[in-house]
Amino acid sequence: MKEGNLEAPRRETIDWRSAEYADRDALDQELERVFDVCHGCRRCVNLCDAFPTLFDLVDESDTMEVDGVDRADYGKVVEQCFLCDLCAETKCPYLPPHEWRIDFPHLMLRAKAANFNDGDAARSRSWWRDRLLTSTDPVFRTLAVPGVAQVANAAANVTPLRALGERLAGIHRDAPLPEFQHRTASRRVRGGAPATAAVPGTNTTGKVAIYLTCYGEYSEPDVVDDLVRVLRHNDIETKLLEGTSCCGMPRMELGDLKSVEKHKDRNLPAFRAAVDEGFDLMSIVPSCNLMYRQEAPLLFPEDEDVARIARAFFDPFEYLTARRRDGLVKLEFARGLGKVAYHAACHQRVQAFGQRTREFLSLIPDTEVTLIERCSGHDGTYAVKEETHAKAMKIARPVVRRVRESGAEVYGSDCPMAGRMIAQGLENGSSALHPVSMLRRAYGI
């Protein structure tokens, strides 16, 4: 437990139902303690705007220390954290088991939960806007209805309507918005098992059930179809999970942990049934994988089903790389991809399984992969909000610059939202391509 110990850092369970977790005085004391350490360290200053906001508050105070900052201003730091987890997972030397036991994103989550429970901004414009943006199931389902989808997509490109949306709802007029598809993933993808029986690998079953997610079902059905075709091309039995809802990550970022629990309870039966049938689980969105691999087990440590589901979840390229090591994937490609600029999503990086997407894409002949490990600035809603869009674009600039400098013929991210953010920054009318879609193109299927 001492400085310099050799124990691996770990994230601790979140006791969000306890009275102390919701106690405002205890929270403020913990915020002051952690902010004081962060002020003395400042390793994370380039990750997001939460840390510059904190350091500016300290440097502009009378004492130039945390004790000179008004506790009422702590919320300004909390507002800038979008729970990417990079500070905890890639920078902070004080994560448990260090005696200081600092987990900055989970402390920000606690503060967000306190704000949500207090209802400080109840009935304000941002209160309604934030609940709308995080109600992904009903919103995406409605906007993907035939006829409605075409109108919604067209309206997203009408400047006066976007300006009206900014004024009335606080959704920035230039924010990248998802496109909605009336031919959803579950309508496009049909059954079809490989001709041979599933062959298990060292830690894979050879059978995959795809968790569609809001984005996969209603906004990125092409990527889901590409994933299905890539997996089946490699003789992996594949099916789509039915009866699932949002993973709950948008509500978690809002601090609405009771809604996270409701989403978990809705999804667990479908996950459990698939795992009982010998299927591994995955989705095309790193945040949704992260929710069930890390966040849900920390929020619900007493739930054995959650722990079991966490062990069954894989990232697509983590899965393919594991199968390749067992000699169970096809490495015959129809074409190279040329120069590829590949952005590693934050919520994929913090899952700590390595650079598997870059590793697998690099197997394709005539393909040169430039890896970009910087935050895209999108977050689930951060880049969409009127008050934070400009900051999101600032965070995205180094990523956009790297894509330009790479001379890439194709670019993209494991996160569809990050890919859209990069395309927004490039301002050249191009579109990002999910790495799964790149792989399908290389296979020629």
VOPAGU-2260 file (C-alpha; in pm, 1 decimal, decimal comma):
REM VOPAGU-2260
SITE   aa  ch    i         X         Y         Z
SITE  MET   A    0       0,0       0,0       0,0
SITE  LYS   A    1     305,3     230,3       2,7
SITE  GLU   A    2     445,3     458,7    -267,0
SITE  GLY   A    3     636,6     247,0    -518,0
SITE  ASN   A    4     451,7     -78,3    -442,0
SITE  LEU   A    5     430,3    -337,0    -719,0
SITE  GLU   A    6      57,1    -405,0    -698,8
SITE  ALA   A    7    -144,1    -345,1   -1014,0
SITE  PRO   A    8    -371,1     -39,0   -1001,2
SITE  ARG   A    9    -739,6    -116,8    -973,6
SITE  ARG   A   10   -1078,5      51,2    -979,3
SITE  GLU   A   11   -1280,5       3,7    -662,8
SITE  THR   A   12   -1650,4     -76,5    -637,7
SITE  ILE   A   13   -1889,1     219,2    -622,6
SITE  ASP   A   14   -2110,3     223,5    -312,5
SITE  TRP   A   15   -2365,8     450,1    -476,5
SITE  ARG   A   16   -2657,9     342,5    -258,5
SITE  SER   A   17   -2493,0     442,6      69,9
SITE  ALA   A   18   -2594,6     751,6     265,2
SITE  GLU   A   19   -2238,5     887,5     260,3
SITE  TYR   A   20   -2223,1     868,6    -119,0
SITE  ALA   A   21   -2508,1    1119,2    -141,8
SITE  ASP   A   22   -2396,5    1336,5     151,1
SITE  ARG   A   23   -2302,6    1677,8      10,9
SITE  ASP   A   24   -2062,1    1772,6     293,3
SITE  ALA   A   25   -1873,6    1441,6     265,5
SITE  LEU   A   26   -1860,4    1484,0    -111,9
SITE  ASP   A   27   -1720,8    1837,2     -87,0
SITE  GLN   A   28   -1453,8    1720,7     156,7
SITE  GLU   A   29   -1347,5    1445,5     -82,2
SITE  LEU   A   30   -1348,5    1684,8    -377,9
SITE  GLU   A   31   -1122,3    1922,2    -184,9
SITE  ARG   A   32    -884,8    1639,7     -89,5
SITE  VAL   A   33    -855,1    1506,8    -444,0
SITE  PHE   A   34    -837,8    1850,8    -605,4
SITE  ASP   A   35    -548,0    1935,3    -374,9
SITE  VAL   A   36    -351,6    1632,7    -495,2
SITE  CYS   A   37    -436,7    1705,1    -858,6
SITE  HIS   A   38    -325,6    2067,0    -814,4
SITE  GLY   A   39      14,6    1948,5    -695,6
SITE  CYS   A   40      50,9    1690,5    -973,1
SITE  ARG   A   41    -104,1    1835,4   -1292,4
SITE  ARG   A   42     -13,2    1532,9   -1509,0
SITE  CYS   A   43    -362,2    1525,9   -1661,0
SITE  VAL   A   44    -378,1    1889,3   -1774,0
SITE  ASN   A   45    -390,7    1798,0   -2145,3
SITE  LEU   A   46    -666,4    1536,5   -2128,4
SITE  CYS   A   47    -986,2    1741,1   -2103,9
SITE  ASP   A   48   -1108,0    2077,0   -1978,0
SITE  ALA   A   49   -1184,6    1953,3   -1624,8
SITE  PHE   A   50    -823,2    1990,1   -1516,6
SITE  PRO   A   51    -750,0    2331,4   -1673,3
SITE  THR   A   52   -1074,9    2453,1   -1514,3
SITE  LEU   A   53    -959,3    2328,5   -1173,9
SITE  PHE   A   54    -610,0    2471,7   -1206,6
SITE  ASP   A   55    -743,4    2809,5   -1320,0
SITE  LEU   A   56    -970,2    2821,8   -1015,5
SITE  VAL   A   57    -673,0    2747,3    -790,4
SITE  ASP   A   58    -431,1    2986,5    -960,1
SITE  GLU   A   59    -684,1    3271,1    -956,0
SITE  SER   A   60    -777,5    3222,3    -588,2
SITE  ASP   A   61    -645,2    3442,0    -308,4
SITE  THR   A   62    -429,4    3165,2    -164,0
SITE  MET   A   63    -334,0    3001,2    -494,2
SITE  GLU   A   64    -422,6    2674,1    -321,5
SITE  VAL   A   65    -739,0    2462,3    -323,1
SITE  ASP   A   66    -845,8    2607,4      13,4
SITE  GLY   A   67    -889,3    2940,2    -163,7
SITE  VAL   A   68   -1144,3    2801,5    -410,0
SITE  ASP   A   69   -1510,3    2852,3    -327,2
SITE  ARG   A   70   -1674,0    2510,3    -292,6
SITE  ALA   A   71   -1963,4    2645,5    -497,0
SITE  ASP   A   72   -1722,3    2649,6    -791,8
SITE  TYR   A   73   -1638,1    2278,5    -765,9
SITE  GLY   A   74   -1928,9    2212,4    -999,6
SITE  LYS   A   75   -1747,4    2395,4   -1279,3
SITE  VAL   A   76   -1487,3    2117,8   -1277,4
SITE  VAL   A   77   -1750,1    1844,1   -1261,9
SITE  GLU   A   78   -1932,8    1986,8   -1565,4
SITE  GLN   A   79   -1622,8    1945,6   -1782,0
SITE  CYS   A   80   -1566,0    1575,9   -1701,3
SITE  PHE   A   81   -1722,5    1340,1   -1953,8
SITE  LEU   A   82   -1602,2    1019,1   -1783,6
SITE  CYS   A   83   -1357,9     910,2   -2054,1
SITE  ASP   A   84   -1156,6     739,2   -1773,8
SITE  LEU   A   85    -822,1     825,1   -1936,8
SITE  CYS   A   86    -691,9    1009,3   -1630,1
SITE  ALA   A   87    -749,6     709,1   -1405,3
SITE  GLU   A   88    -643,5     441,9   -1651,1
SITE  THR   A   89    -349,0     603,0   -1831,1
SITE  LYS   A   90    -210,1     889,3   -1618,4
SITE  CYS   A   91    -287,0     886,0   -1246,9
SITE  PRO   A   92     -20,6     730,1   -1019,2
SITE  TYR   A   93    -251,8     747,0    -717,0
SITE  LEU   A   94    -519,1     497,1    -816,3
SITE  PRO   A   95    -578,5     225,5    -553,5
SITE  PRO   A   96    -393,3      45,7    -403,4
SITE  HIS   A   97    -199,1     370,4    -350,0
SITE  GLU   A   98    -280,7     502,0      -4,1
SITE  TRP   A   99    -436,8     819,8    -149,8
SITE  ARG   A  100    -695,1     604,6    -334,2
SITE  ILE   A  101    -778,1     861,2    -601,1
SITE  ASP   A  102   -1020,5     773,1    -878,7
SITE  PHE   A  103   -1098,7    1108,3   -1039,6
SITE  PRO   A  104   -1368,2     996,6   -1289,5
SITE  HIS   A  105   -1557,8     799,8   -1029,1
SITE  LEU   A  106   -1541,7    1098,9    -794,6
SITE  MET   A  107   -1684,1    1311,1   -1076,2
SITE  LEU   A  108   -1955,8    1047,2   -1118,0
SITE  ARG   A  109   -2038,8    1081,8    -748,7
SITE  ALA   A  110   -2068,7    1459,3    -789,7
SITE  LYS   A  111   -2284,6    1420,0   -1100,5
SITE  ALA   A  112   -2509,1    1177,6    -911,2
SITE  ALA   A  113   -2542,0    1426,9    -624,1
SITE  ASN   A  114   -2634,3    1703,4    -868,7
SITE  PHE   A  115   -2886,6    1478,5   -1039,7
SITE  ASN   A  116   -3046,0    1375,0    -712,1
SITE  ASP   A  117   -3057,5    1732,5    -584,3
SITE  GLY   A  118   -3224,3    1850,3    -904,2
SITE  ASP   A  119   -3033,9    2179,6    -887,2
SITE  ALA   A  120   -3121,6    2276,5   -1243,2
SITE  ALA   A  121   -3467,0    2120,3   -1250,6
SITE  ARG   A  122   -3694,3    2240,8   -1526,6
SITE  SER   A  123   -3426,0    2460,7   -1685,6
SITE  ARG   A  124   -3360,6    2441,1   -2058,7
SITE  SER   A  125   -3045,7    2234,1   -2003,1
SITE  TRP   A  126   -3236,2    2001,5   -1765,7
SITE  TRP   A  127   -3480,5    1910,5   -2042,6
SITE  ARG   A  128   -3207,5    1904,0   -2308,3
SITE  ASP   A  129   -2983,9    1667,8   -2111,7
SITE  ARG   A  130   -3268,3    1424,4   -2046,2
SITE  LEU   A  131   -3365,4    1431,2   -2410,8
SITE  LEU   A  132   -3009,8    1363,6   -2527,7
SITE  THR   A  133   -2967,4    1073,6   -2285,1
SITE  SER   A  134   -3305,2     912,9   -2362,5
SITE  THR   A  135   -3150,5     728,3   -2652,6
SITE  ASP   A  136   -3394,6     437,7   -2675,1
SITE  PRO   A  137   -3716,9     635,3   -2735,0
SITE  VAL   A  138   -3547,4     918,4   -2926,0
SITE  PHE   A  139   -3352,4     696,0   -3165,4
SITE  ARG   A  140   -3647,5     462,6   -3213,9
SITE  THR   A  141   -3877,2     753,0   -3302,1
SITE  LEU   A  142   -3630,9     922,3   -3536,9
SITE  ALA   A  143   -3568,6     594,8   -3722,0
SITE  VAL   A  144   -3935,2     551,1   -3818,3
SITE  PRO   A  145   -3977,0     545,4   -4200,4
SITE  GLY   A  146   -4051,4     898,1   -4316,7
SITE  VAL   A  147   -3941,0    1051,3   -3989,2
SITE  ALA   A  148   -3581,1     940,1   -4048,6
SITE  GLN   A  149   -3562,0    1116,2   -4385,2
SITE  VAL   A  150   -3706,4    1437,2   -4239,3
SITE  ALA   A  151   -3476,7    1428,9   -3934,0
SITE  ASN   A  152   -3166,5    1370,7   -4145,7
SITE  ALA   A  153   -3260,9    1649,2   -4385,3
SITE  ALA   A  154   -3337,4    1891,0   -4099,7
SITE  ALA   A  155   -2991,6    1830,9   -3954,4
SITE  ASN   A  156   -2847,7    2003,4   -4262,5
SITE  VAL   A  157   -3078,9    2307,4   -4263,2
SITE  THR   A  158   -2894,5    2599,8   -4104,3
SITE  PRO   A  159   -3201,1    2798,7   -3984,5
SITE  LEU   A  160   -3346,1    2487,8   -3817,1
SITE  ARG   A  161   -3014,1    2411,2   -3648,2
SITE  ALA   A  162   -2997,2    2771,9   -3524,2
SITE  LEU   A  163   -3348,9    2735,2   -3386,0
SITE  GLY   A  164   -3251,4    2412,6   -3213,3
SITE  GLU   A  165   -2959,2    2589,8   -3050,1
SITE  ARG   A  166   -3174,9    2873,4   -2923,0
SITE  LEU   A  167   -3462,4    2659,0   -2798,1
SITE  ALA   A  168   -3291,3    2338,5   -2687,2
SITE  GLY   A  169   -2925,3    2424,6   -2636,4
SITE  ILE   A  170   -2805,8    2181,7   -2906,6
SITE  HIS   A  171   -2520,3    2353,1   -3088,0
SITE  ARG   A  172   -2596,6    2442,2   -3448,7
SITE  ASP   A  173   -2267,4    2292,8   -3572,8
SITE  ALA   A  174   -2265,5    1982,3   -3355,2
SITE  PRO   A  175   -2222,0    1650,1   -3537,9
SITE  LEU   A  176   -2548,7    1459,5   -3517,5
SITE  PRO   A  177   -2614,0    1092,5   -3590,9
SITE  GLU   A  178   -2798,0     990,0   -3904,5
SITE  PHE   A  179   -3102,7     772,1   -3853,5
SITE  GLN   A  180   -3180,7     466,8   -4065,4
SITE  HIS   A  181   -3531,7     331,9   -4110,0
SITE  ARG   A  182   -3380,4       1,7   -4226,5
SITE  THR   A  183   -3245,7     -87,7   -3885,0
SITE  ALA   A  184   -2980,0    -348,0   -3817,0
SITE  SER   A  185   -3233,6    -606,3   -3703,2
SITE  ARG   A  186   -3418,7    -559,3   -4036,5
SITE  ARG   A  187   -3102,9    -586,5   -4247,7
SITE  VAL   A  188   -2925,6    -877,6   -4084,9
SITE  ARG   A  189   -3076,7   -1220,8   -4124,7
SITE  GLY   A  190   -2989,2   -1554,6   -3971,8
SITE  GLY   A  191   -2733,1   -1785,9   -4116,0
SITE  ALA   A  192   -2489,2   -2004,5   -3930,0
SITE  PRO   A  193   -2155,2   -2112,9   -4082,1
SITE  ALA   A  194   -2149,2   -2443,9   -4264,4
SITE  THR   A  195   -1928,9   -2598,8   -3997,3
SITE  ALA   A  196   -1986,4   -2625,7   -3624,6
SITE  ALA   A  197   -1841,7   -2353,4   -3403,2
SITE  VAL   A  198   -1478,7   -2414,7   -3312,8
SITE  PRO   A  199   -1382,3   -2280,4   -2970,3
SITE  GLY   A  200   -1048,5   -2109,5   -2916,5
SITE  THR   A  201    -837,7   -2064,5   -2606,2
SITE  ASN   A  202   -1073,4   -1803,8   -2461,4
SITE  THR   A  203   -1341,7   -1771,1   -2730,1
SITE  THR   A  204   -1636,4   -1997,5   -2802,8
SITE  GLY   A  205   -1658,8   -1934,6   -3177,4
SITE  LYS   A  206   -2016,6   -1813,3   -3127,2
SITE  VAL   A  207   -2099,6   -1441,9   -3097,7
SITE  ALA   A  208   -2422,3   -1268,0   -2999,4
SITE  ILE   A  209   -2411,9    -903,1   -3106,1
SITE  TYR   A  210   -2556,4    -646,6   -2867,8
SITE  LEU   A  211   -2707,2    -397,1   -3111,3
SITE  THR   A  212   -2708,0     -84,0   -2891,0
SITE  CYS   A  213   -2899,4     231,8   -2985,2
SITE  TYR   A  214   -2629,9     338,9   -3229,6
SITE  GLY   A  215   -2593,3       0,6   -3391,9
SITE  GLU   A  216   -2964,5     -57,1   -3437,0
SITE  TYR   A  217   -3082,1     286,6   -3549,8
SITE  SER   A  218   -2779,9     487,4   -3667,3
SITE  GLU   A  219   -2502,7     249,2   -3775,7
SITE  PRO   A  220   -2677,6     -63,4   -3909,4
SITE  ASP   A  221   -2422,8     -86,4   -4191,5
SITE  VAL   A  222   -2144,3    -137,8   -3938,8
SITE  VAL   A  223   -2344,4    -408,6   -3761,6
SITE  ASP   A  224   -2397,7    -579,5   -4097,6
SITE  ASP   A  225   -2025,1    -548,9   -4171,0
SITE  LEU   A  226   -1940,8    -707,1   -3835,0
SITE  VAL   A  227   -2178,6    -995,6   -3893,7
SITE  ARG   A  228   -2032,1   -1061,8   -4237,0
SITE  VAL   A  229   -1672,5   -1045,4   -4109,9
SITE  LEU   A  230   -1746,4   -1285,7   -3826,8
SITE  ARG   A  231   -1933,7   -1530,6   -4048,9
SITE  HIS   A  232   -1657,3   -1508,0   -4308,8
SITE  ASN   A  233   -1431,5   -1640,2   -4033,7
SITE  ASP   A  234   -1670,7   -1929,3   -3958,5
SITE  ILE   A  235   -1796,0   -1773,2   -3635,4
SITE  GLU   A  236   -2160,7   -1844,6   -3560,9
SITE  THR   A  237   -2329,3   -1507,0   -3522,8
SITE  LYS   A  238   -2668,3   -1377,6   -3417,6
SITE  LEU   A  239   -2823,4   -1048,8   -3305,6
SITE  LEU   A  240   -2951,5   -1015,4   -2951,9
SITE  GLU   A  241   -3321,3    -932,8   -2924,7
SITE  GLY   A  242   -3506,3    -754,9   -2647,0
SITE  THR   A  243   -3223,2    -530,8   -2530,2
SITE  SER   A  244   -3216,4    -159,1   -2448,6
SITE  CYS   A  245   -2955,3     116,3   -2414,9
SITE  CYS   A  246   -2645,8      17,1   -2217,0
SITE  GLY   A  247   -2708,6     304,5   -1976,2
SITE  MET   A  248   -2383,6     492,5   -2038,5
SITE  PRO   A  249   -2559,3     818,4   -2140,2
SITE  ARG   A  250   -2757,4     814,9   -1815,6
SITE  MET   A  251   -2444,9     731,3   -1618,2
SITE  GLU   A  252   -2272,6    1039,2   -1760,1
SITE  LEU   A  253   -2571,6    1238,3   -1637,2
SITE  GLY   A  254   -2538,5    1088,3   -1287,3
SITE  ASP   A  255   -2871,8     905,1   -1310,9
SITE  LEU   A  256   -2758,3     577,0   -1157,8
SITE  LYS   A  257   -3107,4     443,4   -1091,1
SITE  SER   A  258   -3174,3     454,3   -1465,8
SITE  VAL   A  259   -2844,9     271,6   -1523,8
SITE  GLU   A  260   -2975,2      -1,3   -1294,8
SITE  LYS   A  261   -3303,5     -18,5   -1488,0
SITE  HIS   A  262   -3117,7     -60,8   -1817,9
SITE  LYS   A  263   -2902,1    -330,8   -1662,5
SITE  ASP   A  264   -3209,8    -517,1   -1539,9
SITE  ARG   A  265   -3367,5    -498,2   -1887,6
SITE  ASN   A  266   -3056,4    -626,3   -2064,6
SITE  LEU   A  267   -2938,8    -901,0   -1832,5
SITE  PRO   A  268   -3201,9   -1163,1   -1932,8
SITE  ALA   A  269   -3099,3   -1147,2   -2301,5
SITE  PHE   A  270   -2727,9   -1147,8   -2213,3
SITE  ARG   A  271   -2771,1   -1435,2   -1970,4
SITE  ALA   A  272   -2967,1   -1646,6   -2218,6
SITE  ALA   A  273   -2701,0   -1597,7   -2487,4
SITE  VAL   A  274   -2416,5   -1688,9   -2253,5
SITE  ASP   A  275   -2611,4   -1995,2   -2136,7
SITE  GLU   A  276   -2622,6   -2102,8   -2502,1
SITE  GLY   A  277   -2244,2   -2071,0   -2530,8
SITE  PHE   A  278   -2226,9   -1732,6   -2703,2
SITE  ASP   A  279   -1969,6   -1462,1   -2643,9
SITE  LEU   A  280   -2095,4   -1101,3   -2650,0
SITE  MET   A  281   -1983,6    -785,1   -2830,9
SITE  SER   A  282   -2104,6    -457,9   -2979,0
SITE  ILE   A  283   -1970,7    -205,1   -3229,2
SITE  VAL   A  284   -1953,9      73,0   -2966,4
SITE  PRO   A  285   -1664,2      69,1   -2714,1
SITE  SER   A  286   -1867,8     260,2   -2453,7
SITE  CYS   A  287   -2135,6      -9,4   -2450,6
SITE  ASN   A  288   -1873,1    -280,5   -2410,9
SITE  LEU   A  289   -1708,9     -80,4   -2132,1
SITE  MET   A  290   -2037,6     -45,9   -1945,5
SITE  TYR   A  291   -2074,9    -421,1   -1908,2
SITE  ARG   A  292   -1707,0    -510,1   -1882,0
SITE  GLN   A  293   -1613,6    -255,4   -1614,7
SITE  GLU   A  294   -1873,5      -5,2   -1497,9
SITE  ALA   A  295   -2162,6    -241,8   -1426,8
SITE  PRO   A  296   -1944,8    -480,1   -1221,6
SITE  LEU   A  297   -1824,7    -183,1   -1014,0
SITE  LEU   A  298   -2177,0     -45,0    -968,7
SITE  PHE   A  299   -2338,5    -381,7    -895,2
SITE  PRO   A  300   -2063,1    -596,0    -736,1
SITE  GLU   A  301   -2317,3    -814,3    -556,7
SITE  ASP   A  302   -2478,4    -930,1    -883,9
SITE  GLU   A  303   -2316,8   -1255,9    -995,3
SITE  ASP   A  304   -2487,6   -1236,9   -1334,3
SITE  VAL   A  305   -2321,7    -901,4   -1401,9
SITE  ALA   A  306   -1979,1   -1049,2   -1327,2
SITE  ARG   A  307   -2052,7   -1345,9   -1553,4
SITE  ILE   A  308   -2169,2   -1121,1   -1837,1
SITE  ALA   A  309   -1856,9    -904,7   -1800,0
SITE  ARG   A  310   -1636,4   -1207,1   -1866,1
SITE  ALA   A  311   -1828,8   -1284,0   -2187,0
SITE  PHE   A  312   -1794,0    -937,3   -2346,1
SITE  PHE   A  313   -1530,8    -874,2   -2613,6
SITE  ASP   A  314   -1422,6    -593,2   -2840,8
SITE  PRO   A  315   -1451,8    -708,6   -3205,3
SITE  PHE   A  316   -1079,7    -683,6   -3280,7
SITE  GLU   A  317    -981,4    -821,9   -2943,8
SITE  TYR   A  318   -1189,5   -1125,1   -3041,2
SITE  LEU   A  319   -1045,0   -1157,6   -3390,1
SITE  THR   A  320    -690,3   -1124,5   -3260,1
SITE  ALA   A  321    -751,5   -1396,9   -3002,5
SITE  ARG   A  322    -890,4   -1622,5   -3275,9
SITE  ARG   A  323    -591,2   -1547,1   -3498,2
SITE  ARG   A  324    -352,8   -1660,8   -3225,9
SITE  ASP   A  325    -541,3   -1988,6   -3223,9
SITE  GLY   A  326    -515,9   -2011,3   -3603,7
SITE  LEU   A  327    -890,4   -1966,7   -3643,4
SITE  VAL   A  328    -923,6   -1658,9   -3868,3
SITE  LYS   A  329    -873,2   -1611,4   -4240,7
SITE  LEU   A  330    -583,1   -1395,0   -4349,5
SITE  GLU   A  331    -644,7   -1398,7   -4724,5
SITE  PHE   A  332    -740,9   -1046,8   -4831,9
SITE  ALA   A  333    -876,2    -923,6   -5163,3
SITE  ARG   A  334    -723,7    -575,1   -5140,3
SITE  GLY   A  335    -509,2    -348,6   -4928,5
SITE  LEU   A  336    -637,4     -35,9   -4759,9
SITE  GLY   A  337    -343,5     194,3   -4836,5
SITE  LYS   A  338    -273,1     459,7   -4575,3
SITE  VAL   A  339    -510,5     432,1   -4279,1
SITE  ALA   A  340    -546,3     687,2   -3999,0
SITE  TYR   A  341    -691,0     493,1   -3709,4
SITE  HIS   A  342    -818,9     668,3   -3395,5
SITE  ALA   A  343    -826,6     450,8   -3083,7
SITE  ALA   A  344   -1139,0     544,0   -2886,8
SITE  CYS   A  345   -1093,0     642,0   -2521,5
SITE  HIS   A  346   -1347,9     390,7   -2393,5
SITE  GLN   A  347   -1169,4     120,0   -2587,0
SITE  ARG   A  348    -823,1     215,2   -2460,6
SITE  VAL   A  349    -926,7     201,1   -2094,4
SITE  GLN   A  350   -1037,4    -160,8   -2133,2
SITE  ALA   A  351    -664,2    -239,6   -2134,6
SITE  PHE   A  352    -650,6    -522,2   -2387,7
SITE  GLY   A  353    -394,2    -351,8   -2610,8
SITE  GLN   A  354    -389,3    -211,5   -2963,9
SITE  ARG   A  355    -579,5    -498,9   -3119,1
SITE  THR   A  356    -748,8    -300,5   -3396,9
SITE  ARG   A  357    -416,8    -162,0   -3521,2
SITE  GLU   A  358    -256,6    -505,5   -3483,3
SITE  PHE   A  359    -520,0    -678,6   -3694,9
SITE  LEU   A  360    -548,5    -411,1   -3964,9
SITE  SER   A  361    -169,1    -418,9   -3999,8
SITE  LEU   A  362    -197,0    -781,3   -4116,8
SITE  ILE   A  363    -361,6    -661,6   -4438,1
SITE  PRO   A  364    -108,6    -635,0   -4723,5
SITE  ASP   A  365     -47,9    -289,2   -4873,1
SITE  THR   A  366    -184,6    -125,3   -4560,8
SITE  GLU   A  367      -5,0     132,6   -4347,3
SITE  VAL   A  368    -176,6     217,8   -4018,4
SITE  THR   A  369    -116,7     545,1   -3832,1
SITE  LEU   A  370    -235,8     506,0   -3473,3
SITE  ILE   A  371    -382,4     813,6   -3302,2
SITE  GLU   A  372    -424,7     793,0   -2924,7
SITE  ARG   A  373    -589,3    1123,5   -2831,5
SITE  CYS   A  374    -942,8    1200,5   -2721,5
SITE  SER   A  375   -1174,9    1297,5   -3007,0
SITE  GLY   A  376   -1363,8    1533,4   -2776,6
SITE  HIS   A  377   -1707,3    1398,7   -2863,5
SITE  ASP   A  378   -1815,8    1214,5   -2550,6
SITE  GLY   A  379   -2177,4    1102,5   -2563,1
SITE  THR   A  380   -2324,4    1452,7   -2540,3
SITE  TYR   A  381   -2035,1    1692,3   -2466,0
SITE  ALA   A  382   -1979,4    1789,7   -2830,3
SITE  VAL   A  383   -2351,1    1834,9   -2889,6
SITE  LYS   A  384   -2422,5    2087,6   -2615,2
SITE  GLU   A  385   -2418,3    2457,1   -2693,6
SITE  GLU   A  386   -2196,4    2540,9   -2394,6
SITE  THR   A  387   -1927,6    2276,1   -2457,4
SITE  HIS   A  388   -1917,9    2225,1   -2834,5
SITE  ALA   A  389   -1631,2    2472,2   -2888,9
SITE  LYS   A  390   -1427,5    2300,8   -2615,7
SITE  ALA   A  391   -1496,5    1963,2   -2774,5
SITE  MET   A  392   -1368,5    2088,4   -3110,0
SITE  LYS   A  393   -1055,4    2219,9   -2938,4
SITE  ILE   A  394    -992,8    1877,6   -2781,9
SITE  ALA   A  395   -1042,1    1719,1   -3125,6
SITE  ARG   A  396    -790,7    1941,8   -3307,4
SITE  PRO   A  397    -478,8    1728,3   -3242,8
SITE  VAL   A  398    -661,4    1420,0   -3372,5
SITE  VAL   A  399    -782,5    1600,4   -3683,8
SITE  ARG   A  400    -433,5    1736,8   -3744,0
SITE  ARG   A  401    -282,6    1387,0   -3720,4
SITE  VAL   A  402    -534,2    1254,4   -3971,9
SITE  ARG   A  403    -443,9    1533,3   -4215,6
SITE  GLU   A  404     -70,5    1486,1   -4166,8
SITE  SER   A  405     -93,6    1110,1   -4221,2
SITE  GLY   A  406    -206,6    1152,3   -4582,0
SITE  ALA   A  407    -465,5     885,6   -4509,4
SITE  GLU   A  408    -673,9     737,2   -4787,3
SITE  VAL   A  409    -919,3     611,6   -4526,3
SITE  TYR   A  410    -969,9     709,2   -4163,5
SITE  GLY   A  411   -1193,4     610,7   -3878,0
SITE  SER   A  412   -1239,7     510,4   -3516,1
SITE  ASP   A  413   -1381,4     215,7   -3325,9
SITE  CYS   A  414   -1629,9     469,8   -3185,0
SITE  PRO   A  415   -1884,9     588,4   -3444,7
SITE  MET   A  416   -1930,0     915,7   -3255,7
SITE  ALA   A  417   -1556,3     983,5   -3254,8
SITE  GLY   A  418   -1542,1     910,8   -3627,0
SITE  ARG   A  419   -1817,8    1163,5   -3688,2
SITE  MET   A  420   -1632,8    1420,4   -3476,8
SITE  ILE   A  421   -1314,9    1376,8   -3679,8
SITE  ALA   A  422   -1508,2    1415,7   -4003,8
SITE  GLN   A  423   -1658,1    1736,8   -3865,5
SITE  GLY   A  424   -1310,5    1871,6   -3793,4
SITE  LEU   A  425   -1173,5    1783,6   -4135,5
SITE  GLU   A  426   -1442,5    1992,1   -4305,7
SITE  ASN   A  427   -1378,4    1826,5   -4641,8
SITE  GLY   A  428   -1702,6    1634,9   -4684,0
SITE  SER   A  429   -1538,9    1297,7   -4619,0
SITE  SER   A  430   -1680,8    1030,3   -4390,4
SITE  ALA   A  431   -1512,3     813,8   -4130,5
SITE  LEU   A  432   -1512,4     436,9   -4176,9
SITE  HIS   A  433   -1540,7     201,3   -3883,5
SITE  PRO   A  434   -1241,4     -40,7   -3869,5
SITE  VAL   A  435   -1485,1    -332,7   -3898,6
SITE  SER   A  436   -1605,0    -183,7   -4227,4
SITE  MET   A  437   -1242,8    -139,5   -4336,9
SITE  LEU   A  438   -1184,9    -508,6   -4268,0
SITE  ARG   A  439   -1488,9    -613,9   -4468,4
SITE  ARG   A  440   -1358,4    -404,2   -4759,2
SITE  ALA   A  441   -1018,7    -571,2   -4733,4
SITE  TYR   A  442   -1174,6    -917,2   -4730,1
SITE  GLY   A  443   -1379,1    -825,7   -5037,4
SITE  ILE   A  444   -1704,2    -963,5   -4892,2
